[in-house]
Amino acid sequence: MPQKELERLQAVNRFLKLDFVKERELQEIVMLAAKICGTPTALITLIDEATQYIRFSQTFNYESTQRKDAFCNHVIGQDCVMVVPDALLDRRFEHNPLVNEAPFIRFYAGAPLITQDGHKLGSLCVINQVPGQLSENQQHMLQALARQVIQLMEFDASLTILKEQFVEAKRLAIELRSFFESSIDCHLLLGENFEIMAFNKAWESQVRKACRSHPAKGKSMIDYLDAENLSLFYRDYRRALKGTAVYDERNLKQDGKDCWQMVKFEPAFDADGKIIGVSFNSSDITKKVEHQQTVISQNAQLNEIAFIQSHELRRPVASIMGLMKLLKMDGRTDDIEEWQLLEVAVQELDDKIRMIVEFVNPA
């Protein structure tokens, strides 16, 4: 199948799925086309790979026909109005079942429905059961009405896309807000003038507890920072506003108690990549820091104990080794069979003590 026909079929399928908002206007165009051309029947058709679909009609009892029998199938192959004065005298249609059987078409005229990107979807056509003809003015009117049909259909298609995008955007906004609000971390968006643009419930709760006031969009952040923290906060806000992110662990004491926070100041961008403010996030890491400090303190205590114990043990072992050396020099150990085992045991103990000392106090 040629690529152009494949693209045309995709366009037809898109319009076939539409629930037309402009249904009344399209039906009025069908009625007007029949009146202008002096025929009892007028149709708006869409043609896919094998079928002609009748979307709007006047005095026509069929919802679809086979494409191979459709007069409109010939219309989509040209740009202007196609007129068939008498189908029985036209070789293309003289044996057509739509001519020789109901609805017994004799006269036909159709203008192609051409989208803005050049796809011919079907036609606006008029039909009669007796031979006929259209004046040049009637043909121009039929073609003008066909352009009006496609404009209304494309409007509906665009409106459908906008509705889908709106629904999707709303769904994403709800999901994002849900995530934003359910977080136990504090999230805050500040504008270019240090004003509050958005915040989540965690930050609101923190402000109420610390400042005993209710935060509000549009107010200055100055109202919610004490003098001790304002200078540092504003400095990091300005750095982020210029494009440099700031990450830091800070002890923001509350009521004289340690309150360790992981704070993040990051540039906030719009869809075009322009910085429009600063995203501030803070996470309570007090328990983590306290745990780290406890581990450090415990390690220091263990090292001190190990250091003291190793040196206290080292002194008597050194004394024992000195005495054993003196005894050996005097020859008083020559007849003691267990002496060699005693030397090995004392040396092993000394090696282990040295190992502890070197581990606790490496060179």
VEXDOTOR-833604 format. One record per residue (C-alpha): x, y negated, z negated; residue in one letter; residue number from 1. Coordinates in Angstrom, 2 decimals. Example, Ala and Ser with C-alpha at 12.3 -4.5 7.8 and 13.67 -1.06 7.14 Angstrom:
2
[[12.30; 4.50; -7.80]; A; 1]
[[13.67; 1.06; -7.14]; S; 2]
END
This chain:
363
[[0.00; 0.00; 0.00]; M; 1]
[[1.41; -3.41; 0.95]; P; 2]
[[2.52; -5.59; -1.96]; Q; 3]
[[0.14; -8.39; -0.96]; K; 4]
[[-2.87; -6.04; -1.05]; E; 5]
[[-1.74; -4.67; -4.42]; L; 6]
[[-1.62; -8.20; -5.84]; E; 7]
[[-5.05; -8.93; -4.33]; R; 8]
[[-6.53; -5.82; -5.98]; L; 9]
[[-5.05; -6.85; -9.33]; Q; 10]
[[-6.72; -10.25; -8.98]; A; 11]
[[-10.06; -8.63; -8.05]; V; 12]
[[-9.83; -6.31; -11.06]; N; 13]
[[-9.23; -9.29; -13.34]; R; 14]
[[-12.37; -11.04; -12.07]; F; 15]
[[-14.46; -7.85; -12.19]; L; 16]
[[-13.80; -7.64; -15.96]; K; 17]
[[-14.94; -11.20; -16.60]; L; 18]
[[-18.05; -12.06; -18.56]; D; 19]
[[-18.93; -15.20; -16.64]; F; 20]
[[-19.72; -18.26; -18.74]; V; 21]
[[-20.77; -20.13; -15.59]; K; 22]
[[-23.27; -17.42; -14.59]; E; 23]
[[-26.17; -19.88; -14.19]; R; 24]
[[-24.12; -22.22; -11.99]; E; 25]
[[-22.94; -19.34; -9.80]; L; 26]
[[-26.48; -18.05; -9.37]; Q; 27]
[[-27.60; -21.55; -8.38]; E; 28]
[[-24.89; -21.64; -5.69]; I; 29]
[[-26.20; -18.34; -4.29]; V; 30]
[[-29.72; -19.76; -4.10]; M; 31]
[[-28.44; -23.00; -2.54]; L; 32]
[[-26.44; -21.07; 0.10]; A; 33]
[[-29.57; -19.13; 1.13]; A; 34]
[[-31.60; -22.33; 1.32]; K; 35]
[[-29.00; -24.25; 3.36]; I; 36]
[[-28.54; -21.39; 5.82]; C; 37]
[[-32.25; -20.56; 6.05]; G; 38]
[[-31.90; -16.91; 5.00]; T; 39]
[[-33.75; -14.87; 2.38]; P; 40]
[[-30.57; -13.32; 1.02]; T; 41]
[[-27.24; -14.61; -0.27]; A; 42]
[[-24.50; -12.79; -2.18]; L; 43]
[[-21.25; -13.30; -4.04]; I; 44]
[[-19.11; -10.21; -3.53]; T; 45]
[[-15.79; -8.86; -4.80]; L; 46]
[[-13.98; -6.12; -2.91]; I; 47]
[[-11.56; -3.66; -4.50]; D; 48]
[[-9.77; -0.69; -2.95]; E; 49]
[[-12.91; 1.29; -2.04]; A; 50]
[[-15.97; -0.64; -3.19]; T; 51]
[[-17.77; -3.91; -2.55]; Q; 52]
[[-19.32; -5.22; -5.78]; Y; 53]
[[-22.32; -7.57; -5.66]; I; 54]
[[-21.80; -9.91; -8.63]; R; 55]
[[-24.55; -12.45; -7.88]; F; 56]
[[-27.38; -12.13; -5.39]; S; 57]
[[-30.76; -13.32; -4.19]; Q; 58]
[[-33.26; -10.74; -2.85]; T; 59]
[[-30.74; -7.90; -2.60]; F; 60]
[[-31.31; -4.56; -4.34]; N; 61]
[[-27.80; -3.16; -4.34]; Y; 62]
[[-25.08; -3.64; -7.00]; E; 63]
[[-22.38; -2.20; -4.74]; S; 64]
[[-21.64; -0.67; -1.33]; T; 65]
[[-18.73; 1.19; 0.14]; Q; 66]
[[-15.95; -1.11; 1.27]; R; 67]
[[-15.73; 0.56; 4.69]; K; 68]
[[-19.35; -0.46; 5.42]; D; 69]
[[-19.11; -3.99; 3.98]; A; 70]
[[-19.32; -6.95; 6.38]; F; 71]
[[-17.34; -8.91; 3.76]; C; 72]
[[-14.41; -6.54; 4.27]; N; 73]
[[-13.88; -8.27; 7.62]; H; 74]
[[-14.26; -11.74; 6.05]; V; 75]
[[-11.29; -11.26; 3.67]; I; 76]
[[-9.07; -10.81; 6.70]; G; 77]
[[-9.56; -14.44; 7.81]; Q; 78]
[[-9.62; -17.98; 6.40]; D; 79]
[[-12.81; -19.37; 7.96]; C; 80]
[[-16.48; -18.49; 8.07]; V; 81]
[[-17.34; -15.29; 9.92]; M; 82]
[[-20.70; -15.32; 11.73]; V; 83]
[[-22.43; -12.20; 13.13]; V; 84]
[[-25.53; -13.42; 15.09]; P; 85]
[[-26.88; -9.91; 15.75]; D; 86]
[[-25.21; -6.89; 14.14]; A; 87]
[[-26.82; -4.48; 16.66]; L; 88]
[[-24.97; -6.28; 19.45]; L; 89]
[[-21.61; -6.29; 17.62]; D; 90]
[[-19.44; -3.22; 18.23]; R; 91]
[[-18.00; -3.48; 14.71]; R; 92]
[[-21.41; -3.01; 13.10]; F; 93]
[[-23.79; -1.39; 15.61]; E; 94]
[[-23.45; 2.01; 13.88]; H; 95]
[[-23.13; 0.66; 10.34]; N; 96]
[[-25.56; 2.31; 7.86]; P; 97]
[[-26.30; -1.14; 6.35]; L; 98]
[[-27.59; -2.17; 9.77]; V; 99]
[[-29.46; 0.96; 10.81]; N; 100]
[[-30.79; 1.70; 7.34]; E; 101]
[[-31.87; -0.45; 4.39]; A; 102]
[[-31.19; -3.32; 3.94]; P; 103]
[[-31.30; -3.47; 7.82]; F; 104]
[[-28.85; -6.34; 8.25]; I; 105]
[[-29.09; -8.14; 11.61]; R; 106]
[[-27.68; -11.59; 10.86]; F; 107]
[[-24.64; -12.17; 8.63]; Y; 108]
[[-22.38; -15.13; 7.80]; A; 109]
[[-19.69; -15.15; 5.12]; G; 110]
[[-16.98; -17.49; 3.80]; A; 111]
[[-13.97; -15.94; 2.03]; P; 112]
[[-13.39; -16.54; -1.69]; L; 113]
[[-9.72; -17.61; -1.76]; I; 114]
[[-7.90; -18.14; -5.07]; T; 115]
[[-5.35; -20.90; -5.60]; Q; 116]
[[-2.54; -18.41; -5.04]; D; 117]
[[-4.05; -17.24; -1.74]; G; 118]
[[-5.75; -13.97; -2.70]; H; 119]
[[-9.04; -13.28; -0.88]; K; 120]
[[-11.30; -11.58; -3.40]; L; 121]
[[-14.54; -11.26; -1.45]; G; 122]
[[-17.04; -13.68; 0.00]; S; 123]
[[-20.04; -15.95; -0.37]; L; 124]
[[-22.35; -14.65; 2.34]; C; 125]
[[-25.90; -14.99; 3.67]; V; 126]
[[-27.99; -12.20; 5.26]; I; 127]
[[-31.16; -11.92; 7.29]; N; 128]
[[-33.10; -9.03; 8.80]; Q; 129]
[[-33.53; -10.91; 12.09]; V; 130]
[[-30.83; -12.34; 14.41]; P; 131]
[[-29.72; -15.86; 13.66]; G; 132]
[[-27.02; -18.50; 13.93]; Q; 133]
[[-25.44; -21.24; 11.82]; L; 134]
[[-24.77; -24.77; 12.90]; S; 135]
[[-21.31; -26.21; 12.44]; E; 136]
[[-22.61; -28.26; 9.52]; N; 137]
[[-24.11; -25.18; 7.85]; Q; 138]
[[-20.78; -23.35; 8.22]; Q; 139]
[[-18.95; -26.27; 6.57]; H; 140]
[[-21.48; -26.24; 3.72]; M; 141]
[[-21.10; -22.47; 3.25]; L; 142]
[[-17.31; -22.82; 3.11]; Q; 143]
[[-17.59; -25.72; 0.62]; A; 144]
[[-19.87; -23.64; -1.60]; L; 145]
[[-17.39; -20.75; -1.42]; A; 146]
[[-14.67; -23.09; -2.73]; R; 147]
[[-17.01; -24.13; -5.54]; Q; 148]
[[-17.60; -20.46; -6.40]; V; 149]
[[-13.89; -19.72; -6.71]; I; 150]
[[-13.33; -22.84; -8.82]; Q; 151]
[[-16.03; -21.74; -11.26]; L; 152]
[[-14.69; -18.18; -11.36]; M; 153]
[[-11.12; -19.34; -11.97]; E; 154]
[[-12.39; -21.71; -14.66]; F; 155]
[[-14.02; -18.75; -16.39]; D; 156]
[[-10.84; -16.70; -16.00]; A; 157]
[[-8.75; -19.51; -17.52]; S; 158]
[[-11.27; -19.93; -20.33]; L; 159]
[[-11.09; -16.20; -21.08]; T; 160]
[[-7.28; -16.34; -21.24]; I; 161]
[[-7.43; -19.36; -23.54]; L; 162]
[[-9.90; -17.57; -25.82]; K; 163]
[[-7.66; -14.49; -25.96]; E; 164]
[[-4.63; -16.66; -26.71]; Q; 165]
[[-6.57; -18.53; -29.40]; F; 166]
[[-7.69; -15.29; -31.04]; V; 167]
[[-4.15; -13.90; -30.92]; E; 168]
[[-2.67; -17.13; -32.27]; A; 169]
[[-5.24; -17.15; -35.07]; K; 170]
[[-4.45; -13.51; -35.91]; R; 171]
[[-0.73; -14.23; -36.03]; L; 172]
[[-1.34; -17.33; -38.15]; A; 173]
[[-3.38; -15.27; -40.63]; I; 174]
[[-0.68; -12.60; -40.78]; E; 175]
[[2.05; -15.20; -41.23]; L; 176]
[[0.07; -17.04; -43.91]; R; 177]
[[-0.64; -13.75; -45.69]; S; 178]
[[3.07; -12.93; -45.72]; F; 179]
[[3.88; -16.50; -46.77]; F; 180]
[[1.43; -16.44; -49.66]; E; 181]
[[2.06; -12.89; -50.87]; S; 182]
[[5.81; -13.44; -51.31]; S; 183]
[[7.06; -13.71; -54.91]; I; 184]
[[9.80; -16.04; -53.65]; D; 185]
[[9.20; -19.78; -53.40]; C; 186]
[[8.79; -21.14; -49.86]; H; 187]
[[8.64; -24.82; -49.01]; L; 188]
[[8.71; -26.79; -45.76]; L; 189]
[[9.92; -30.38; -45.90]; L; 190]
[[9.59; -32.99; -43.17]; G; 191]
[[12.16; -35.43; -41.85]; E; 192]
[[11.27; -37.98; -44.54]; N; 193]
[[11.60; -35.60; -47.50]; F; 194]
[[7.82; -35.13; -47.52]; E; 195]
[[6.09; -31.83; -48.31]; I; 196]
[[4.60; -30.19; -45.20]; M; 197]
[[3.72; -26.70; -46.51]; A; 198]
[[4.25; -24.49; -49.56]; F; 199]
[[3.19; -21.10; -50.86]; N; 200]
[[1.45; -20.14; -54.09]; K; 201]
[[4.68; -19.05; -55.79]; A; 202]
[[6.20; -22.53; -55.42]; W; 203]
[[2.92; -24.18; -56.41]; E; 204]
[[2.83; -22.07; -59.57]; S; 205]
[[6.43; -22.97; -60.38]; Q; 206]
[[5.73; -26.68; -59.94]; V; 207]
[[2.65; -26.53; -62.18]; R; 208]
[[4.67; -24.78; -64.87]; K; 209]
[[7.68; -27.09; -64.67]; A; 210]
[[6.05; -30.45; -63.88]; C; 211]
[[2.50; -29.85; -65.11]; R; 212]
[[1.22; -31.36; -61.87]; S; 213]
[[-0.38; -30.14; -58.66]; H; 214]
[[1.77; -30.33; -55.51]; P; 215]
[[0.16; -31.81; -52.40]; A; 216]
[[1.03; -31.99; -48.72]; K; 217]
[[2.38; -35.35; -47.63]; G; 218]
[[3.81; -36.28; -51.02]; K; 219]
[[7.53; -36.90; -51.51]; S; 220]
[[9.67; -34.10; -52.92]; M; 221]
[[11.14; -36.67; -55.30]; I; 222]
[[7.99; -36.34; -57.43]; D; 223]
[[8.78; -32.70; -58.18]; Y; 224]
[[12.52; -32.79; -58.97]; L; 225]
[[14.13; -33.89; -62.22]; D; 226]
[[17.03; -36.32; -62.16]; A; 227]
[[19.54; -33.56; -62.88]; E; 228]
[[18.65; -31.54; -59.78]; N; 229]
[[17.53; -34.28; -57.38]; L; 230]
[[20.98; -35.37; -56.15]; S; 231]
[[22.19; -31.83; -55.37]; L; 232]
[[18.88; -30.84; -53.77]; F; 233]
[[18.76; -33.93; -51.56]; Y; 234]
[[22.38; -33.45; -50.49]; R; 235]
[[21.70; -29.90; -49.27]; D; 236]
[[18.41; -30.99; -47.68]; Y; 237]
[[20.31; -33.61; -45.62]; R; 238]
[[22.91; -31.05; -44.53]; R; 239]
[[20.18; -28.67; -43.32]; A; 240]
[[18.37; -31.54; -41.58]; L; 241]
[[21.57; -32.11; -39.58]; K; 242]
[[21.72; -28.41; -38.58]; G; 243]
[[23.89; -26.79; -41.27]; T; 244]
[[22.28; -24.07; -43.40]; A; 245]
[[23.13; -23.95; -47.12]; V; 246]
[[23.07; -20.80; -49.27]; Y; 247]
[[23.98; -20.86; -52.96]; D; 248]
[[23.40; -19.23; -56.36]; E; 249]
[[22.48; -21.80; -59.01]; R; 250]
[[21.54; -21.88; -62.65]; N; 251]
[[18.47; -24.13; -62.77]; L; 252]
[[17.84; -24.13; -66.47]; K; 253]
[[14.24; -24.22; -67.63]; Q; 254]
[[13.42; -25.20; -71.22]; D; 255]
[[17.07; -24.67; -72.11]; G; 256]
[[17.11; -21.10; -70.77]; K; 257]
[[19.17; -19.75; -67.89]; D; 258]
[[17.20; -19.46; -64.64]; C; 259]
[[19.43; -18.25; -61.82]; W; 260]
[[18.13; -18.84; -58.30]; Q; 261]
[[19.35; -17.92; -54.81]; M; 262]
[[18.53; -21.09; -52.86]; V; 263]
[[18.45; -21.47; -49.07]; K; 264]
[[18.18; -24.69; -47.10]; F; 265]
[[17.69; -24.00; -43.38]; E; 266]
[[16.82; -26.24; -40.41]; P; 267]
[[13.20; -25.92; -39.24]; A; 268]
[[12.72; -26.09; -35.46]; F; 269]
[[9.75; -26.77; -33.19]; D; 270]
[[8.99; -24.79; -30.01]; A; 271]
[[11.49; -26.90; -28.04]; D; 272]
[[14.34; -26.25; -30.47]; G; 273]
[[14.23; -29.72; -32.07]; K; 274]
[[14.81; -29.95; -35.83]; I; 275]
[[11.60; -31.20; -37.44]; I; 276]
[[12.41; -30.56; -41.08]; G; 277]
[[13.94; -28.17; -43.59]; V; 278]
[[12.81; -24.77; -44.79]; S; 279]
[[13.63; -24.26; -48.48]; F; 280]
[[13.46; -20.82; -50.12]; N; 281]
[[14.41; -19.75; -53.61]; S; 282]
[[14.53; -16.30; -55.20]; S; 283]
[[14.77; -15.57; -58.93]; D; 284]
[[18.00; -13.60; -59.45]; I; 285]
[[18.29; -14.15; -63.23]; T; 286]
[[18.08; -10.43; -64.04]; K; 287]
[[20.64; -9.62; -61.36]; K; 288]
[[23.10; -12.23; -62.68]; V; 289]
[[22.54; -11.17; -66.28]; E; 290]
[[23.19; -7.56; -65.31]; H; 291]
[[26.40; -8.55; -63.51]; Q; 292]
[[27.54; -10.57; -66.53]; Q; 293]
[[26.75; -7.64; -68.82]; T; 294]
[[28.78; -5.27; -66.65]; V; 295]
[[31.71; -7.72; -66.56]; I; 296]
[[31.58; -8.14; -70.35]; S; 297]
[[31.39; -4.38; -70.91]; Q; 298]
[[34.33; -3.79; -68.56]; N; 299]
[[36.37; -6.41; -70.38]; A; 300]
[[35.59; -4.81; -73.72]; Q; 301]
[[36.43; -1.35; -72.42]; L; 302]
[[39.73; -2.63; -71.00]; N; 303]
[[40.58; -4.25; -74.30]; E; 304]
[[39.78; -1.07; -76.21]; I; 305]
[[41.76; 1.04; -73.75]; A; 306]
[[44.69; -1.37; -73.91]; F; 307]
[[44.76; -1.35; -77.72]; I; 308]
[[44.29; 2.40; -77.96]; Q; 309]
[[46.95; 3.16; -75.38]; S; 310]
[[49.52; 0.95; -77.13]; H; 311]
[[48.60; 2.30; -80.57]; E; 312]
[[49.06; 5.84; -79.27]; L; 313]
[[52.24; 4.96; -77.40]; R; 314]
[[54.07; 3.89; -80.58]; R; 315]
[[53.90; 7.21; -82.54]; P; 316]
[[54.57; 9.26; -79.41]; V; 317]
[[57.70; 7.18; -78.74]; A; 318]
[[58.80; 7.78; -82.33]; S; 319]
[[58.28; 11.53; -81.97]; I; 320]
[[60.26; 11.61; -78.74]; M; 321]
[[63.13; 9.65; -80.40]; G; 322]
[[63.30; 12.04; -83.37]; L; 323]
[[63.22; 15.06; -81.03]; M; 324]
[[66.14; 13.62; -79.09]; K; 325]
[[68.19; 13.15; -82.26]; L; 326]
[[67.46; 16.69; -83.41]; L; 327]
[[68.50; 18.08; -80.05]; K; 328]
[[71.76; 16.12; -80.07]; M; 329]
[[72.67; 17.60; -83.48]; D; 330]
[[72.10; 21.11; -82.16]; G; 331]
[[69.48; 21.83; -84.79]; R; 332]
[[67.00; 22.99; -82.16]; T; 333]
[[69.11; 25.63; -80.46]; D; 334]
[[67.56; 28.51; -82.42]; D; 335]
[[63.96; 27.25; -82.13]; I; 336]
[[62.24; 29.17; -79.30]; E; 337]
[[59.15; 26.94; -79.20]; E; 338]
[[61.21; 23.74; -78.82]; W; 339]
[[61.01; 23.67; -75.03]; Q; 340]
[[57.20; 24.04; -75.17]; L; 341]
[[57.06; 21.17; -77.65]; L; 342]
[[59.13; 18.97; -75.31]; E; 343]
[[56.81; 19.68; -72.38]; V; 344]
[[53.69; 18.89; -74.45]; A; 345]
[[55.09; 15.63; -75.78]; V; 346]
[[56.21; 14.54; -72.28]; Q; 347]
[[52.75; 15.30; -70.86]; E; 348]
[[51.11; 13.22; -73.60]; L; 349]
[[53.52; 10.36; -72.91]; D; 350]
[[52.77; 10.47; -69.17]; D; 351]
[[49.01; 10.24; -69.77]; K; 352]
[[49.44; 7.28; -72.12]; I; 353]
[[51.60; 5.49; -69.54]; R; 354]
[[48.91; 6.13; -66.93]; M; 355]
[[46.27; 4.47; -69.13]; I; 356]
[[48.50; 1.49; -69.82]; V; 357]
[[49.25; 0.98; -66.12]; E; 358]
[[45.53; 1.25; -65.21]; F; 359]
[[44.44; -1.26; -67.84]; V; 360]
[[47.32; -3.63; -67.28]; N; 361]
[[48.68; -3.07; -63.72]; P; 362]
[[51.91; -4.81; -62.80]; A; 363]
END
